[in-house]
Amino acid sequence: MIMLGFAIEGQGFETWVYFLFFICIFAIFSGGSWPSIASLSNDIIPKSHRSRFFGVFGLMMGLFMTFGFLIASIFVQYGYWREYFWGTGLLILIAGIIFFFHMDEPKRGAQQEELMHILKNDDIEYDFHIDKETMKKTMLSKTNLVALIEGVSSNILMGSIILLILPYIQTPPHNLSPIFTAVFMIVFGLTAGLIGQILFGMISDKVCKDHPIRRIYFIIFSLSLGMITFASIFFIPLPHLTVSQGKNISYLFSLPIVWVMGMLFFTSNVIGSLFMVNQAPLIQEINLPEAMGKIVSWNQLVESVGWGLGALMVGILLVMTGNYQITILWLMIFIIPGIVLWFFTLGWYPQDASEVRKILAERAKILETRKNNTGS
């Protein structure tokens, strides 16, 4: 990220290759972040607090992403893009060093009900590894496969959101400035995150504590209604503005239609929070502790594929149709299969979760035998 600040401007293909090279390096290493978080939280956070954890985590991501968008737009608009990359890279480096020295790795499986009692013994470690048989029973279960397939379909839309909404509102005839866009996202996106991630995190933990299958209903609701409310933004009559009007923040917030767009954006983000706070805890319920990082990596891979396909499809559809409304409608079609598949998991999930609990109960007996043999 620091090296991006040293790129030579105006060299065309050479500059593009330079950016691509260092972005790939950054992506390779930062790609381990989410699998690590999902794996560690599975061993640290009690199941009754999982949604709240992922809600706070999502809120922090949204907070820094939103303010980062504002900061980046200001830096770039005034020609300080190099300083932006240098500063971002330095902050990432400092955060990594702090995490490395501060983080103590927990015992694997410490939060599983079947293992809690035996793992309290300091001499007992959960040292099982995933094999072909357990992979087939757990990681390749029907619910896991749905999560993987849905990751592609939903991220086709998710990966196209920024590519669609930014040019739509920032180019003629709407001409909303990048700085106003950032302020808009802070006003409506950040408040949505505060309400959605925290409130729905608490509600989900309470409602799903004894009935984890309810997380699937939340996911279906989130994907369905969140998609509709976001797509609605492209069908409201946004004003035609001059470039100077698009920079006038006070004038823009005096327009009722801007508040309508804001409420749609707000509602979409609030509803979308339900997905964030329920998907990860659900996946943790149907996978073994030693497979958590791997299954999340698989999920992240297919989501990245969907994200890339979304960007590609946006470009193709916009070139073919020249119409943002038609493009968003086509993209919505691709998320429908994922929603339909989640309905099927309502019948598959109980068996998949039961299989994991059964394996963990058997392993608890093995660990108990080790404890007795060591005389502890």
MIVOTI-391939 format. One record per residue (C-alpha): residue number from 1; x negated, y negated, z. Coordinates in steps of 0.05 Angstrom, whole numbers. Example, Ala and Ser with C-alpha at 12.3 -4.5 7.8 and 13.67 -1.06 7.14 Angstrom:
2
<tiba 1, <-246, 90, 156>>
<tiba 2, <-273, 21, 143>>
***
This chain:
376
<tiba 1, <0, 0, 0>>
<tiba 2, <-58, -47, 15>>
<tiba 3, <-89, -31, -52>>
<tiba 4, <-26, -55, -89>>
<tiba 5, <-46, -125, -67>>
<tiba 6, <-109, -120, -110>>
<tiba 7, <-72, -105, -175>>
<tiba 8, <-94, -146, -235>>
<tiba 9, <-36, -185, -264>>
<tiba 10, <-15, -187, -337>>
<tiba 11, <-52, -125, -361>>
<tiba 12, <11, -89, -385>>
<tiba 13, <3, -14, -386>>
<tiba 14, <-61, -17, -344>>
<tiba 15, <-26, -55, -288>>
<tiba 16, <32, -6, -291>>
<tiba 17, <-14, 54, -285>>
<tiba 18, <-50, 20, -226>>
<tiba 19, <16, 11, -189>>
<tiba 20, <39, 81, -207>>
<tiba 21, <-26, 113, -181>>
<tiba 22, <-24, 80, -113>>
<tiba 23, <52, 87, -105>>
<tiba 24, <43, 162, -117>>
<tiba 25, <-10, 165, -62>>
<tiba 26, <35, 128, -15>>
<tiba 27, <95, 172, -32>>
<tiba 28, <56, 237, -21>>
<tiba 29, <38, 219, 51>>
<tiba 30, <100, 179, 71>>
<tiba 31, <142, 238, 46>>
<tiba 32, <124, 275, 110>>
<tiba 33, <157, 222, 154>>
<tiba 34, <230, 245, 152>>
<tiba 35, <215, 321, 158>>
<tiba 36, <171, 305, 219>>
<tiba 37, <225, 263, 251>>
<tiba 38, <278, 315, 240>>
<tiba 39, <233, 371, 266>>
<tiba 40, <209, 333, 328>>
<tiba 41, <278, 307, 346>>
<tiba 42, <304, 378, 343>>
<tiba 43, <256, 395, 400>>
<tiba 44, <262, 330, 439>>
<tiba 45, <334, 304, 435>>
<tiba 46, <390, 343, 470>>
<tiba 47, <444, 364, 422>>
<tiba 48, <495, 321, 458>>
<tiba 49, <455, 259, 439>>
<tiba 50, <435, 276, 367>>
<tiba 51, <484, 230, 331>>
<tiba 52, <466, 172, 376>>
<tiba 53, <392, 183, 363>>
<tiba 54, <401, 185, 288>>
<tiba 55, <448, 126, 293>>
<tiba 56, <395, 84, 328>>
<tiba 57, <342, 110, 280>>
<tiba 58, <386, 91, 221>>
<tiba 59, <400, 23, 251>>
<tiba 60, <326, 9, 259>>
<tiba 61, <314, 31, 187>>
<tiba 62, <370, -14, 163>>
<tiba 63, <346, -72, 206>>
<tiba 64, <275, -72, 181>>
<tiba 65, <296, -56, 110>>
<tiba 66, <344, -114, 108>>
<tiba 67, <296, -164, 139>>
<tiba 68, <241, -134, 96>>
<tiba 69, <283, -149, 35>>
<tiba 70, <289, -221, 57>>
<tiba 71, <215, -228, 73>>
<tiba 72, <195, -194, 8>>
<tiba 73, <240, -239, -34>>
<tiba 74, <211, -301, -2>>
<tiba 75, <139, -277, -10>>
<tiba 76, <150, -258, -83>>
<tiba 77, <190, -320, -100>>
<tiba 78, <133, -365, -76>>
<tiba 79, <78, -324, -108>>
<tiba 80, <51, -289, -46>>
<tiba 81, <64, -218, -68>>
<tiba 82, <-8, -197, -55>>
<tiba 83, <-3, -220, 18>>
<tiba 84, <62, -182, 24>>
<tiba 85, <29, -116, 4>>
<tiba 86, <-32, -129, 48>>
<tiba 87, <11, -145, 108>>
<tiba 88, <58, -86, 98>>
<tiba 89, <-1, -38, 89>>
<tiba 90, <-34, -63, 152>>
<tiba 91, <29, -56, 193>>
<tiba 92, <38, 15, 169>>
<tiba 93, <-33, 31, 188>>
<tiba 94, <-25, 2, 258>>
<tiba 95, <41, 39, 268>>
<tiba 96, <9, 105, 247>>
<tiba 97, <-49, 96, 295>>
<tiba 98, <-1, 80, 353>>
<tiba 99, <42, 141, 337>>
<tiba 100, <-19, 187, 332>>
<tiba 101, <-44, 169, 402>>
<tiba 102, <24, 161, 436>>
<tiba 103, <62, 222, 411>>
<tiba 104, <59, 287, 452>>
<tiba 105, <86, 346, 412>>
<tiba 106, <142, 380, 450>>
<tiba 107, <152, 455, 458>>
<tiba 108, <183, 485, 396>>
<tiba 109, <256, 504, 409>>
<tiba 110, <259, 469, 476>>
<tiba 111, <329, 442, 463>>
<tiba 112, <361, 507, 440>>
<tiba 113, <412, 533, 491>>
<tiba 114, <389, 605, 480>>
<tiba 115, <316, 588, 495>>
<tiba 116, <319, 532, 547>>
<tiba 117, <314, 575, 608>>
<tiba 118, <255, 617, 585>>
<tiba 119, <215, 559, 554>>
<tiba 120, <215, 522, 621>>
<tiba 121, <159, 570, 638>>
<tiba 122, <93, 536, 620>>
<tiba 123, <61, 602, 597>>
<tiba 124, <115, 618, 547>>
<tiba 125, <112, 589, 477>>
<tiba 126, <160, 596, 419>>
<tiba 127, <111, 621, 366>>
<tiba 128, <158, 653, 315>>
<tiba 129, <149, 639, 241>>
<tiba 130, <198, 639, 184>>
<tiba 131, <196, 701, 139>>
<tiba 132, <234, 724, 78>>
<tiba 133, <289, 758, 118>>
<tiba 134, <303, 699, 164>>
<tiba 135, <296, 650, 106>>
<tiba 136, <350, 688, 69>>
<tiba 137, <396, 689, 129>>
<tiba 138, <386, 616, 150>>
<tiba 139, <351, 569, 102>>
<tiba 140, <388, 599, 42>>
<tiba 141, <455, 602, 77>>
<tiba 142, <516, 575, 40>>
<tiba 143, <520, 512, 82>>
<tiba 144, <447, 496, 71>>
<tiba 145, <455, 506, -4>>
<tiba 146, <514, 458, -4>>
<tiba 147, <472, 406, 32>>
<tiba 148, <418, 414, -21>>
<tiba 149, <467, 410, -80>>
<tiba 150, <504, 351, -49>>
<tiba 151, <437, 317, -39>>
<tiba 152, <429, 315, -114>>
<tiba 153, <500, 293, -131>>
<tiba 154, <507, 239, -77>>
<tiba 155, <438, 210, -89>>
<tiba 156, <453, 201, -163>>
<tiba 157, <500, 146, -138>>
<tiba 158, <456, 124, -79>>
<tiba 159, <395, 119, -125>>
<tiba 160, <433, 73, -172>>
<tiba 161, <462, 25, -121>>
<tiba 162, <405, -25, -119>>
<tiba 163, <392, -18, -193>>
<tiba 164, <465, -34, -207>>
<tiba 165, <484, -85, -155>>
<tiba 166, <423, -130, -159>>
<tiba 167, <423, -143, -234>>
<tiba 168, <499, -147, -233>>
<tiba 169, <501, -204, -183>>
<tiba 170, <434, -238, -198>>
<tiba 171, <438, -245, -273>>
<tiba 172, <485, -288, -315>>
<tiba 173, <541, -302, -309>>
<tiba 174, <539, -293, -232>>
<tiba 175, <467, -317, -219>>
<tiba 176, <464, -303, -144>>
<tiba 177, <393, -317, -121>>
<tiba 178, <348, -263, -89>>
<tiba 179, <346, -304, -24>>
<tiba 180, <422, -308, -20>>
<tiba 181, <426, -234, -35>>
<tiba 182, <379, -220, 24>>
<tiba 183, <420, -266, 70>>
<tiba 184, <484, -232, 46>>
<tiba 185, <456, -163, 63>>
<tiba 186, <435, -187, 132>>
<tiba 187, <504, -218, 147>>
<tiba 188, <545, -159, 123>>
<tiba 189, <497, -100, 119>>
<tiba 190, <463, -111, 186>>
<tiba 191, <527, -122, 224>>
<tiba 192, <556, -59, 191>>
<tiba 193, <495, -20, 215>>
<tiba 194, <503, -46, 286>>
<tiba 195, <575, -25, 289>>
<tiba 196, <572, 38, 246>>
<tiba 197, <507, 71, 270>>
<tiba 198, <517, 57, 344>>
<tiba 199, <592, 65, 350>>
<tiba 200, <600, 124, 304>>
<tiba 201, <538, 157, 335>>
<tiba 202, <572, 155, 403>>
<tiba 203, <639, 177, 376>>
<tiba 204, <609, 235, 335>>
<tiba 205, <570, 262, 395>>
<tiba 206, <633, 260, 438>>
<tiba 207, <681, 289, 386>>
<tiba 208, <633, 342, 359>>
<tiba 209, <601, 364, 425>>
<tiba 210, <644, 427, 431>>
<tiba 211, <666, 429, 358>>
<tiba 212, <606, 416, 313>>
<tiba 213, <646, 435, 251>>
<tiba 214, <680, 367, 257>>
<tiba 215, <616, 336, 231>>
<tiba 216, <635, 364, 163>>
<tiba 217, <701, 326, 164>>
<tiba 218, <662, 262, 180>>
<tiba 219, <614, 276, 122>>
<tiba 220, <671, 287, 73>>
<tiba 221, <707, 224, 96>>
<tiba 222, <642, 183, 92>>
<tiba 223, <623, 205, 22>>
<tiba 224, <694, 196, -6>>
<tiba 225, <715, 129, 23>>
<tiba 226, <645, 100, 23>>
<tiba 227, <638, 113, -51>>
<tiba 228, <705, 81, -67>>
<tiba 229, <694, 17, -26>>
<tiba 230, <624, 6, -56>>
<tiba 231, <649, 17, -127>>
<tiba 232, <704, -34, -114>>
<tiba 233, <652, -90, -111>>
<tiba 234, <644, -84, -187>>
<tiba 235, <718, -96, -199>>
<tiba 236, <730, -160, -160>>
<tiba 237, <727, -226, -199>>
<tiba 238, <660, -254, -178>>
<tiba 239, <650, -328, -195>>
<tiba 240, <609, -351, -255>>
<tiba 241, <554, -395, -227>>
<tiba 242, <497, -438, -250>>
<tiba 243, <427, -421, -226>>
<tiba 244, <428, -479, -176>>
<tiba 245, <496, -458, -149>>
<tiba 246, <469, -388, -140>>
<tiba 247, <416, -415, -93>>
<tiba 248, <464, -457, -51>>
<tiba 249, <477, -411, 8>>
<tiba 250, <527, -457, 43>>
<tiba 251, <567, -466, -21>>
<tiba 252, <569, -392, -35>>
<tiba 253, <594, -375, 34>>
<tiba 254, <650, -425, 24>>
<tiba 255, <678, -382, -32>>
<tiba 256, <733, -333, -9>>
<tiba 257, <713, -282, -62>>
<tiba 258, <643, -277, -32>>
<tiba 259, <674, -258, 34>>
<tiba 260, <717, -206, -1>>
<tiba 261, <653, -177, -32>>
<tiba 262, <621, -180, 37>>
<tiba 263, <677, -142, 70>>
<tiba 264, <674, -88, 17>>
<tiba 265, <599, -82, 27>>
<tiba 266, <609, -83, 103>>
<tiba 267, <663, -28, 100>>
<tiba 268, <621, 15, 54>>
<tiba 269, <561, 11, 100>>
<tiba 270, <602, 24, 163>>
<tiba 271, <635, 86, 132>>
<tiba 272, <568, 108, 104>>
<tiba 273, <540, 109, 175>>
<tiba 274, <583, 170, 189>>
<tiba 275, <542, 210, 139>>
<tiba 276, <476, 187, 169>>
<tiba 277, <494, 205, 241>>
<tiba 278, <525, 273, 224>>
<tiba 279, <486, 305, 168>>
<tiba 280, <420, 314, 205>>
<tiba 281, <451, 343, 269>>
<tiba 282, <492, 390, 226>>
<tiba 283, <430, 416, 189>>
<tiba 284, <395, 425, 256>>
<tiba 285, <452, 470, 279>>
<tiba 286, <444, 519, 221>>
<tiba 287, <368, 526, 219>>
<tiba 288, <315, 557, 263>>
<tiba 289, <266, 511, 300>>
<tiba 290, <206, 534, 259>>
<tiba 291, <242, 520, 193>>
<tiba 292, <266, 449, 209>>
<tiba 293, <211, 412, 174>>
<tiba 294, <214, 457, 113>>
<tiba 295, <290, 453, 103>>
<tiba 296, <289, 378, 111>>
<tiba 297, <232, 375, 60>>
<tiba 298, <274, 415, 11>>
<tiba 299, <332, 368, 23>>
<tiba 300, <288, 308, 15>>
<tiba 301, <260, 336, -51>>
<tiba 302, <329, 347, -83>>
<tiba 303, <352, 279, -57>>
<tiba 304, <292, 248, -91>>
<tiba 305, <310, 284, -155>>
<tiba 306, <381, 257, -150>>
<tiba 307, <353, 188, -135>>
<tiba 308, <310, 190, -197>>
<tiba 309, <366, 217, -240>>
<tiba 310, <411, 161, -215>>
<tiba 311, <361, 108, -237>>
<tiba 312, <352, 142, -305>>
<tiba 313, <427, 149, -315>>
<tiba 314, <439, 76, -297>>
<tiba 315, <391, 55, -351>>
<tiba 316, <421, 102, -403>>
<tiba 317, <494, 84, -387>>
<tiba 318, <481, 10, -386>>
<tiba 319, <447, 13, -453>>
<tiba 320, <503, 55, -482>>
<tiba 321, <562, 18, -453>>
<tiba 322, <535, -51, -434>>
<tiba 323, <587, -50, -379>>
<tiba 324, <575, -45, -304>>
<tiba 325, <645, -23, -288>>
<tiba 326, <644, 36, -336>>
<tiba 327, <575, 55, -311>>
<tiba 328, <596, 58, -238>>
<tiba 329, <657, 99, -256>>
<tiba 330, <614, 150, -292>>
<tiba 331, <566, 154, -233>>
<tiba 332, <624, 166, -185>>
<tiba 333, <642, 229, -224>>
<tiba 334, <575, 260, -204>>
<tiba 335, <588, 254, -129>>
<tiba 336, <654, 291, -133>>
<tiba 337, <624, 362, -137>>
<tiba 338, <585, 349, -73>>
<tiba 339, <648, 328, -36>>
<tiba 340, <686, 389, -61>>
<tiba 341, <630, 435, -38>>
<tiba 342, <632, 405, 32>>
<tiba 343, <705, 427, 36>>
<tiba 344, <682, 499, 24>>
<tiba 345, <632, 495, 81>>
<tiba 346, <690, 489, 130>>
<tiba 347, <697, 564, 121>>
<tiba 348, <622, 580, 115>>
<tiba 349, <593, 538, 170>>
<tiba 350, <617, 578, 231>>
<tiba 351, <585, 642, 205>>
<tiba 352, <519, 606, 186>>
<tiba 353, <514, 574, 255>>
<tiba 354, <531, 640, 289>>
<tiba 355, <475, 675, 251>>
<tiba 356, <424, 625, 278>>
<tiba 357, <449, 632, 349>>
<tiba 358, <445, 708, 343>>
<tiba 359, <372, 705, 319>>
<tiba 360, <353, 657, 375>>
<tiba 361, <387, 702, 427>>
<tiba 362, <346, 761, 403>>
<tiba 363, <282, 720, 407>>
<tiba 364, <300, 697, 477>>
<tiba 365, <300, 770, 498>>
<tiba 366, <231, 779, 466>>
<tiba 367, <204, 719, 503>>
<tiba 368, <235, 745, 568>>
<tiba 369, <199, 811, 557>>
<tiba 370, <133, 774, 548>>
<tiba 371, <145, 736, 612>>
<tiba 372, <158, 801, 651>>
<tiba 373, <96, 834, 621>>
<tiba 374, <52, 776, 642>>
<tiba 375, <81, 778, 712>>
<tiba 376, <101, 705, 710>>
***
